[in-house]
Amino acid sequence: MTNNRERNYLDVIKEGTQTESTTTDYFRQVENKWDDKIAGQLDPVNRLVYRSNLLGIDSYINNTGGGNTSSKLDEKDPISGEDVNVLWVKGSGGDLRTSKKANFASLYQDKLISLQEIYHSFEKKGLKSPAEDSMVQMYTHCTFNLNPRAPSIDTPLHSFIPHAFVDHTHPVPVIALATADNGPELMRQVYGNDVAWVDWMRPGFELGLKLQETITENPGIKGIILGGHGLINWADDDKECYDISIELINRAAAFLNDHEKGENSFGGSTFQSLPEGKRREMITEILPFIRGQVSQQNRFIGTVQDDEVTLQFINSTDAPRLAELGTSCPDHFLRTKIKPFYVDWNPQVGNPEDLKKSLVAGLEQYRNDYSDYYKTHSHKDSPAMRDPNPTVILIPGLGMITWGKNKSESRVTAEFYNAAIGVMRGAESVSSYTALPKQEAYDIEYWALEEAKLQRMPPESELSRKVVAVIGAGSGIGKALVSRLLKDGATVAAVDLHGNKAKETAEEILDKIGMGIGVAGSGISSSGDVIGLECNITNRESVRNALHQILFAYGGLDHVAITAGLYPTPDEKGNVPDEAWDRTFAVNVKGNFIVADEASKIWKEQGLDGSLVITTSVNAVVPKAGSMAYDTSKTAANHLIRELAIELAPKIRVNGVAPATVVEGSSMFPRDRVMASLNKYGIAYTTDEETEELRSRLAEFYANRTLTKKPISLAQQTEAIYLLLSSRFENTTGHIIPVDGGLTDAFMR
């Protein structure tokens, strides 16, 4: 668990971090955020965490999951009690922005150095050799104090540098120099003799040896530019190491900003962006179609980026050429693939149907290109070809859409390509941008060590890659359902008539699970795994607006669960006025239909399987006095389910859950209704009793009417809805499942 001290300094970092440019400079100066007061309170390892968070919090300095930092510290050996030098370095799969102490591996420095002798003893060794890859398995044998964090493949880069503190980052302005076709020459213009250059090498043991050699040959240098990759620098004081990182980044940024071309960047504009309102309307309209096209093999969650800088690149003359080159930084390939899909479409004359035709033709070509890329560059022992669909789609006039297995992954993908745009902008302003050779890119993307990392990842959950809208999520069954669905991997839109309640539901959950990784996305598309939205299901425009926000946030919609309902509380004489009858049927029947009708348009565009679950009631089949408006509306809802099941087949299943009265957490049981029900059933109470006491008494009465004699809980209802949404009931449609404790009057008839 993070201690209070760690929480405090992380809060300070986040509050003071500049993550977007606040000036007109495209290549901004990075502010030095080091605070001696904070650092002075921390032990040496937590100073490493602090330094790492400072560098990782800004995606302009380092992309999510990329880069690494280290400190060589003196520790007491747990066996001998002697002082030993230990390398603390960011472990495999870590992220500098979010890292804690537990994300760092600790290894005996002398044992790591001794691995060089073992490596040199191999008869056949070298870059990309089996000998080099075999060294990765040796790192764990150097573990200090049984630390379970797996070391990363970059461990030698830190161990073999003869200085106590090392920062390896992926700053946009530095990578712009690293990818320019005359990078070494530009490096000398910017840094003089302060920085050396190492041509592109895959991260690993050989690169570590090369860095060691380069430092020996160039005494006094502060850092090294890794061709096509990034920056690595060092010092024998941790604050000085951080200061050097900031200094070197800012020197590159100042140089690029002096050569910035403004509106003439990327050859100037070929297309103009559509106005924001029209642009987002069209993106929302086209998103379900695109998601259906790219999700034939694996379903994806989307992120939209349509800011001015991104659109300037996409609309530019040079964008098709540069997009085809792909990215260079090795961290990108597993998410962005070898290149994005640039759509051949003119926003000034094209319409949505034209765009669909361009998408279909372009996606087919992209998949063929990817297959050819795999076949041309694969080895006999290569992993099987992965999904050939693009994860980055660039549409002139509209923006960038990125895709991932969950919201975090799609945000990271967008973040990576945002960085790539900045890199290309810088490189093209002073030279020509160059990407890695296709074979080098392939060897990173399909590296056996990366494949092994993918295979070690936990299996996906039942609702992973699925977007679910829960309508009625502000309280009761709906609120409980949101948590249940997220627990099983879903991406959820919590929707309610009371928007503040829906947002509270989402915020309460995000406070527990966090926003995840990745810092990208425009507007609501920068969201986490759950959002809160307002919607009046009796108003078609309100429903359409809510669904459009879900599309812009996540790219599509798979399932809908409607738990919203209205129970009209009768007056003292048990009467329900005509207006209340109208409202009851509007919510419980027509509202369900409107949601289904609007969602069906999305489902049709996607062409993917999905499901709809509507909450009705056992009252729908149990005739009784006192709740005629409610009971008959639920009867109509039951039949609506059957009609919708026919209407939406075969892709969409439609089912219902019929609970007996659920008092727990329900907004349908305000104090006046509870007292009216107690009066109706002749249950004694006093007006000075707390509302929860009255609810408990009513729930006990309802329970005693059932065969099981148990109150109906929220968890039982949410589990039934979850199961109907899941694949476990993939052949069930047009049915209503009772969750009522065993009410004989509600038995199937």
Salt bridges, closest charged atoms under 4 A:
GLU31 OE1 - LYS33 NZ 3.19
ASP36 OD2 - LYS239 NZ 3.08
ASP58 OD1 - ARG28 NH2 2.84
ASP83 OD1 - LYS76 NZ 3.18
GLU132 OE1 - ARG202 NH2 3.17
ASP133 OD1 - ARG202 NH2 2.92
ASP167 OD1 - ARG51 NE 2.81
ASP194 OD2 - ARG251 NH1 3.03
GLU213 OE2 - LYS210 NZ 3.56
ASP236 OD2 - HIS163 ND1 3.40
ASP238 OD2 - ARG47 NE 2.74
GLU247 OE2 - LYS222 NZ 3.06
GLU247 OE2 - ARG251 NH1 2.80
GLU260 OE2 - ARG425 NH2 2.82
ASP306 OD2 - ARG279 NE 2.94
ASP306 OD1 - ARG280 NH2 2.91
ASP318 OD2 - ARG321 NH2 3.60
GLU324 OE2 - LYS339 NZ 2.72
ASP331 OD2 - HIS170 ND1 3.86
GLU353 OE2 - LYS356 NZ 3.53
ASP369 OD2 - LYS339 NZ 3.21
GLU409 OE1 - ARG335 NE 2.77
GLU428 OE1 - ARG321 NH2 3.02
GLU440 OE2 - LYS128 NZ 2.86
ASP443 OD2 - LYS128 NZ 2.70
ASP443 OD1 - HIS379 NE2 2.88
GLU450 OE1 - LYS453 NZ 3.67
GLU451 OE1 - ARG386 NH2 2.75
GLU460 OE1 - ARG465 NE 2.95
GLU462 OE1 - ARG728 NE 3.94
ASP488 OD1 - ARG484 NH1 3.89
GLU508 OE1 - LYS479 NZ 3.24
GLU541 OE1 - ARG544 NH1 2.98
ASP558 OD2 - ARG291 NH2 2.82
ASP558 OD1 - ARG299 NH1 2.57
ASP597 OD2 - ARG540 NH1 2.77
GLU598 OE2 - ARG540 NH1 2.77
GLU598 OE2 - ARG544 NH2 3.13
GLU598 OE2 - LYS601 NZ 2.87
GLU605 OE1 - LYS356 NZ 2.77
ASP609 OD1 - LYS651 NZ 3.93
ASP631 OD2 - LYS624 NZ 3.04
GLU643 OE2 - HIS639 NE2 3.24
GLU689 OE1 - ARG697 NH2 2.63
GLU692 OE2 - ARG695 NH1 2.64
GLU719 OE1 - ARG484 NE 2.81
